[in-house]
Structures are given as structure tokens and as C-alpha cells.
Amino acid sequence: MSTNLKVTLAIVVAAVVALVGVMVVNRDDDLTPQAASEMLVRGDSHRLSTAADGRTTVVEFLDFECESCLAAYPAVEKLRAEYGDRITYVVRYFPIPSHPNAYNAAHAAEAAARQGKFEEMYKKLFDTATVWGHQQQSQVAVFEGYAQEMGLDMARFKADAASAEVAARVKADAADGESLGVRGTPTFFIDGTEFDDRPSYESLKAAIDRSLAS
């Protein structure tokens, strides 16, 4: 085989490999609506409310240590109080790695969920975020204190929060978010469509009202 032929074959092989790589990287851009819908709300996703008619579903990918999530939290709570079970409200984990205790907080929420206290921990983490958030040292002991206040089985809570199973559950939410194009928090989806406005009470309410009226 001549040198020129070898070079040509090497270039062709490299081009094929590169093309396959691009196809793999971009495969999530070609999600079918059904696949995207399944990724958006899983069977084990945490629902803070469930609409009987299933017409309007709001999904929030969040990070408990995210300042923008904290800023949106009062609007979300106001909307949840206003609409109640007229809408399905789903929370998905999307911890930002640069936030020192984002994963610890998500693990605490998931560990609480395994004792039926997800919503209580969800609220507690946001209500106290200015106390524990953006601390370089681990806040695990703080979260354990919250669990104790809730009357949880502490041996079980600690084991769950530190378990590989809970870590995998949180990472699975984040992986779904990445596949759906989530790049930051909070990211909202309403009826499967990403909400691209600033998440204020007024803008979210308008989108929900449109959904309910459709």
C-alpha cells in the first residue's frame, strides 16, 4: 500500500469517526415528542400537586442553592396556592456543580422523600437558603437538623442521603434535564414546552392561564 493511499484512508477513517461522534453528541436534538415527554416527567418524579384532568403540567428543574431559583420560589408558592390541584406541579433536581452544597441539598430532599416528606424538605431548604447556601463547608449536619425537626427516622435519613441509590436518582433527573436542553436553573416547562420568559408570578400565571383555557 502506497504512502498516499495510507494517508487517504487515515483521513477517511478520521472523518467517519468524527461524523459518528457528532451524531452521538447531537442525538438528543432529535428526541421524538413521546421520548421528550417521558424524560420530562418520570414515574418517580416528585409531584407537589396533581390535576385530575391532567391538562396543565408545570415542570421545574431546580437547584436548591441557586439564587435565581430562590428568587422564583415565592412566585411558585403563590401560584401553587392559587391553582392547587387544577395544575400538576413537578419538581426535578438539577444541581449546579459549582454550588458547594447543591448535591447535598438534593440528596437531603430525596432522602426526605423516601419517608414521605419531600414537600416539607423542599420548602425548608428554600425557606432557609440564605442561612446554609453558598457555604464552602458541608451543610450535611444542617440538613440532618431539618430532618430531625420533621420527625424523620434519622438512621434511615442519614443512610439514604449518603447512598449511591439516592445519588443516582438525583443524577438521573439532571441527565434528563441535560437531554431536554436544560442549561441552568430554574428552567420551567409548561405542557412540554420550555418556558422562555423571566419566571415572575405574572409571566408564569399568564402561561398557566393560557394552558387552562386551551
TORKOL-4160 file (C-alpha; in steps of 0.2 Angstrom, whole numbers, padded with zeros to 4 digits, m for minus):
214
<pt num="1" X="0000" Y="0000" Z="0000"/>
<pt num="2" X="0007" Y="0017" Z="m0005"/>
<pt num="3" X="0010" Y="0031" Z="0007"/>
<pt num="4" X="m0003" Y="0042" Z="m0001"/>
<pt num="5" X="m0016" Y="0028" Z="0000"/>
<pt num="6" X="m0012" Y="0026" Z="0018"/>
<pt num="7" X="m0014" Y="0044" Z="0021"/>
<pt num="8" X="m0030" Y="0045" Z="0011"/>
<pt num="9" X="m0038" Y="0030" Z="0021"/>
<pt num="10" X="m0032" Y="0038" Z="0038"/>
<pt num="11" X="m0041" Y="0054" Z="0033"/>
<pt num="12" X="m0057" Y="0044" Z="0028"/>
<pt num="13" X="m0057" Y="0034" Z="0044"/>
<pt num="14" X="m0055" Y="0050" Z="0054"/>
<pt num="15" X="m0069" Y="0059" Z="0045"/>
<pt num="16" X="m0081" Y="0044" Z="0048"/>
<pt num="17" X="m0076" Y="0044" Z="0067"/>
<pt num="18" X="m0079" Y="0062" Z="0068"/>
<pt num="19" X="m0096" Y="0061" Z="0060"/>
<pt num="20" X="m0101" Y="0047" Z="0071"/>
<pt num="21" X="m0096" Y="0057" Z="0086"/>
<pt num="22" X="m0106" Y="0072" Z="0080"/>
<pt num="23" X="m0121" Y="0060" Z="0078"/>
<pt num="24" X="m0119" Y="0054" Z="0096"/>
<pt num="25" X="m0117" Y="0071" Z="0103"/>
<pt num="26" X="m0132" Y="0078" Z="0094"/>
<pt num="27" X="m0144" Y="0063" Z="0096"/>
<pt num="28" X="m0154" Y="0071" Z="0110"/>
<pt num="29" X="m0158" Y="0086" Z="0097"/>
<pt num="30" X="m0169" Y="0073" Z="0088"/>
<pt num="31" X="m0179" Y="0067" Z="0103"/>
<pt num="32" X="m0197" Y="0062" Z="0097"/>
<pt num="33" X="m0211" Y="0071" Z="0107"/>
<pt num="34" X="m0215" Y="0055" Z="0116"/>
<pt num="35" X="m0197" Y="0052" Z="0121"/>
<pt num="36" X="m0196" Y="0070" Z="0127"/>
<pt num="37" X="m0212" Y="0069" Z="0136"/>
<pt num="38" X="m0206" Y="0053" Z="0145"/>
<pt num="39" X="m0190" Y="0062" Z="0150"/>
<pt num="40" X="m0199" Y="0077" Z="0157"/>
<pt num="41" X="m0210" Y="0068" Z="0169"/>
<pt num="42" X="m0204" Y="0051" Z="0175"/>
<pt num="43" X="m0215" Y="0039" Z="0185"/>
<pt num="44" X="m0205" Y="0043" Z="0201"/>
<pt num="45" X="m0204" Y="0062" Z="0198"/>
<pt num="46" X="m0210" Y="0072" Z="0213"/>
<pt num="47" X="m0227" Y="0080" Z="0211"/>
<pt num="48" X="m0232" Y="0094" Z="0223"/>
<pt num="49" X="m0249" Y="0094" Z="0215"/>
<pt num="50" X="m0259" Y="0083" Z="0203"/>
<pt num="51" X="m0273" Y="0089" Z="0192"/>
<pt num="52" X="m0287" Y="0076" Z="0190"/>
<pt num="53" X="m0289" Y="0081" Z="0171"/>
<pt num="54" X="m0270" Y="0081" Z="0168"/>
<pt num="55" X="m0272" Y="0096" Z="0156"/>
<pt num="56" X="m0259" Y="0108" Z="0163"/>
<pt num="57" X="m0242" Y="0102" Z="0169"/>
<pt num="58" X="m0228" Y="0113" Z="0175"/>
<pt num="59" X="m0211" Y="0105" Z="0177"/>
<pt num="60" X="m0197" Y="0115" Z="0186"/>
<pt num="61" X="m0179" Y="0109" Z="0185"/>
<pt num="62" X="m0171" Y="0117" Z="0200"/>
<pt num="63" X="m0156" Y="0119" Z="0212"/>
<pt num="64" X="m0159" Y="0122" Z="0230"/>
<pt num="65" X="m0143" Y="0133" Z="0231"/>
<pt num="66" X="m0147" Y="0143" Z="0216"/>
<pt num="67" X="m0151" Y="0162" Z="0219"/>
<pt num="68" X="m0162" Y="0163" Z="0204"/>
<pt num="69" X="m0172" Y="0148" Z="0210"/>
<pt num="70" X="m0174" Y="0156" Z="0227"/>
<pt num="71" X="m0180" Y="0172" Z="0218"/>
<pt num="72" X="m0193" Y="0162" Z="0209"/>
<pt num="73" X="m0199" Y="0152" Z="0224"/>
<pt num="74" X="m0211" Y="0165" Z="0231"/>
<pt num="75" X="m0220" Y="0166" Z="0214"/>
<pt num="76" X="m0220" Y="0147" Z="0213"/>
<pt num="77" X="m0228" Y="0146" Z="0230"/>
<pt num="78" X="m0241" Y="0159" Z="0226"/>
<pt num="79" X="m0246" Y="0150" Z="0210"/>
<pt num="80" X="m0247" Y="0133" Z="0219"/>
<pt num="81" X="m0258" Y="0141" Z="0232"/>
<pt num="82" X="m0269" Y="0149" Z="0219"/>
<pt num="83" X="m0271" Y="0135" Z="0207"/>
<pt num="84" X="m0270" Y="0120" Z="0219"/>
<pt num="85" X="m0275" Y="0104" Z="0211"/>
<pt num="86" X="m0280" Y="0112" Z="0195"/>
<pt num="87" X="m0262" Y="0110" Z="0189"/>
<pt num="88" X="m0249" Y="0096" Z="0190"/>
<pt num="89" X="m0233" Y="0104" Z="0198"/>
<pt num="90" X="m0217" Y="0093" Z="0196"/>
<pt num="91" X="m0200" Y="0096" Z="0203"/>
<pt num="92" X="m0184" Y="0089" Z="0195"/>
<pt num="93" X="m0167" Y="0090" Z="0203"/>
<pt num="94" X="m0154" Y="0099" Z="0193"/>
<pt num="95" X="m0139" Y="0103" Z="0205"/>
<pt num="96" X="m0126" Y="0115" Z="0198"/>
<pt num="97" X="m0109" Y="0108" Z="0202"/>
<pt num="98" X="m0101" Y="0124" Z="0206"/>
<pt num="99" X="m0113" Y="0127" Z="0220"/>
<pt num="100" X="m0104" Y="0119" Z="0236"/>
<pt num="101" X="m0120" Y="0110" Z="0243"/>
<pt num="102" X="m0131" Y="0109" Z="0229"/>
<pt num="103" X="m0130" Y="0090" Z="0228"/>
<pt num="104" X="m0130" Y="0088" Z="0247"/>
<pt num="105" X="m0147" Y="0098" Z="0247"/>
<pt num="106" X="m0154" Y="0087" Z="0233"/>
<pt num="107" X="m0149" Y="0072" Z="0242"/>
<pt num="108" X="m0157" Y="0078" Z="0258"/>
<pt num="109" X="m0173" Y="0081" Z="0249"/>
<pt num="110" X="m0173" Y="0064" Z="0241"/>
<pt num="111" X="m0169" Y="0056" Z="0257"/>
<pt num="112" X="m0184" Y="0065" Z="0265"/>
<pt num="113" X="m0195" Y="0060" Z="0250"/>
<pt num="114" X="m0191" Y="0042" Z="0254"/>
<pt num="115" X="m0200" Y="0045" Z="0271"/>
<pt num="116" X="m0215" Y="0054" Z="0263"/>
<pt num="117" X="m0208" Y="0072" Z="0267"/>
<pt num="118" X="m0202" Y="0079" Z="0250"/>
<pt num="119" X="m0213" Y="0094" Z="0250"/>
<pt num="120" X="m0208" Y="0098" Z="0268"/>
<pt num="121" X="m0190" Y="0097" Z="0264"/>
<pt num="122" X="m0192" Y="0106" Z="0248"/>
<pt num="123" X="m0200" Y="0121" Z="0257"/>
<pt num="124" X="m0187" Y="0120" Z="0272"/>
<pt num="125" X="m0172" Y="0121" Z="0260"/>
<pt num="126" X="m0179" Y="0136" Z="0251"/>
<pt num="127" X="m0185" Y="0145" Z="0267"/>
<pt num="128" X="m0168" Y="0144" Z="0275"/>
<pt num="129" X="m0157" Y="0145" Z="0259"/>
<pt num="130" X="m0149" Y="0162" Z="0265"/>
<pt num="131" X="m0143" Y="0153" Z="0280"/>
<pt num="132" X="m0135" Y="0137" Z="0273"/>
<pt num="133" X="m0132" Y="0142" Z="0254"/>
<pt num="134" X="m0115" Y="0146" Z="0247"/>
<pt num="135" X="m0106" Y="0140" Z="0262"/>
<pt num="136" X="m0090" Y="0131" Z="0257"/>
<pt num="137" X="m0091" Y="0119" Z="0271"/>
<pt num="138" X="m0103" Y="0104" Z="0270"/>
<pt num="139" X="m0120" Y="0108" Z="0276"/>
<pt num="140" X="m0125" Y="0090" Z="0279"/>
<pt num="141" X="m0127" Y="0092" Z="0298"/>
<pt num="142" X="m0139" Y="0107" Z="0295"/>
<pt num="143" X="m0149" Y="0096" Z="0283"/>
<pt num="144" X="m0149" Y="0082" Z="0296"/>
<pt num="145" X="m0156" Y="0095" Z="0309"/>
<pt num="146" X="m0170" Y="0099" Z="0297"/>
<pt num="147" X="m0174" Y="0081" Z="0295"/>
<pt num="148" X="m0174" Y="0079" Z="0314"/>
<pt num="149" X="m0186" Y="0093" Z="0316"/>
<pt num="150" X="m0198" Y="0084" Z="0304"/>
<pt num="151" X="m0198" Y="0069" Z="0315"/>
<pt num="152" X="m0189" Y="0058" Z="0302"/>
<pt num="153" X="m0181" Y="0041" Z="0306"/>
<pt num="154" X="m0163" Y="0049" Z="0307"/>
<pt num="155" X="m0153" Y="0032" Z="0305"/>
<pt num="156" X="m0163" Y="0029" Z="0289"/>
<pt num="157" X="m0162" Y="0048" Z="0283"/>
<pt num="158" X="m0143" Y="0048" Z="0285"/>
<pt num="159" X="m0141" Y="0031" Z="0276"/>
<pt num="160" X="m0152" Y="0037" Z="0262"/>
<pt num="161" X="m0144" Y="0054" Z="0260"/>
<pt num="162" X="m0127" Y="0046" Z="0258"/>
<pt num="163" X="m0132" Y="0031" Z="0247"/>
<pt num="164" X="m0127" Y="0028" Z="0230"/>
<pt num="165" X="m0145" Y="0025" Z="0226"/>
<pt num="166" X="m0150" Y="0042" Z="0230"/>
<pt num="167" X="m0135" Y="0050" Z="0221"/>
<pt num="168" X="m0140" Y="0040" Z="0206"/>
<pt num="169" X="m0158" Y="0046" Z="0207"/>
<pt num="170" X="m0153" Y="0064" Z="0208"/>
<pt num="171" X="m0141" Y="0062" Z="0194"/>
<pt num="172" X="m0154" Y="0054" Z="0183"/>
<pt num="173" X="m0165" Y="0070" Z="0185"/>
<pt num="174" X="m0150" Y="0080" Z="0180"/>
<pt num="175" X="m0147" Y="0069" Z="0165"/>
<pt num="176" X="m0165" Y="0071" Z="0159"/>
<pt num="177" X="m0163" Y="0089" Z="0160"/>
<pt num="178" X="m0147" Y="0090" Z="0150"/>
<pt num="179" X="m0155" Y="0079" Z="0137"/>
<pt num="180" X="m0170" Y="0091" Z="0136"/>
<pt num="181" X="m0159" Y="0106" Z="0134"/>
<pt num="182" X="m0158" Y="0112" Z="0152"/>
<pt num="183" X="m0143" Y="0123" Z="0154"/>
<pt num="184" X="m0147" Y="0132" Z="0170"/>
<pt num="185" X="m0159" Y="0134" Z="0184"/>
<pt num="186" X="m0173" Y="0137" Z="0186"/>
<pt num="187" X="m0179" Y="0130" Z="0170"/>
<pt num="188" X="m0198" Y="0128" Z="0168"/>
<pt num="189" X="m0208" Y="0118" Z="0155"/>
<pt num="190" X="m0227" Y="0121" Z="0153"/>
<pt num="191" X="m0236" Y="0107" Z="0145"/>
<pt num="192" X="m0220" Y="0100" Z="0137"/>
<pt num="193" X="m0214" Y="0117" Z="0130"/>
<pt num="194" X="m0199" Y="0126" Z="0138"/>
<pt num="195" X="m0205" Y="0142" Z="0146"/>
<pt num="196" X="m0193" Y="0156" Z="0139"/>
<pt num="197" X="m0199" Y="0171" Z="0149"/>
<pt num="198" X="m0192" Y="0178" Z="0166"/>
<pt num="199" X="m0201" Y="0167" Z="0179"/>
<pt num="200" X="m0211" Y="0180" Z="0188"/>
<pt num="201" X="m0228" Y="0177" Z="0195"/>
<pt num="202" X="m0236" Y="0187" Z="0182"/>
<pt num="203" X="m0227" Y="0178" Z="0167"/>
<pt num="204" X="m0230" Y="0161" Z="0174"/>
<pt num="205" X="m0248" Y="0164" Z="0178"/>
<pt num="206" X="m0251" Y="0170" Z="0161"/>
<pt num="207" X="m0244" Y="0154" Z="0153"/>
<pt num="208" X="m0254" Y="0144" Z="0165"/>
<pt num="209" X="m0270" Y="0153" Z="0161"/>
<pt num="210" X="m0267" Y="0150" Z="0143"/>
<pt num="211" X="m0265" Y="0132" Z="0146"/>
<pt num="212" X="m0280" Y="0130" Z="0156"/>
<pt num="213" X="m0291" Y="0140" Z="0143"/>
<pt num="214" X="m0285" Y="0129" Z="0129"/>
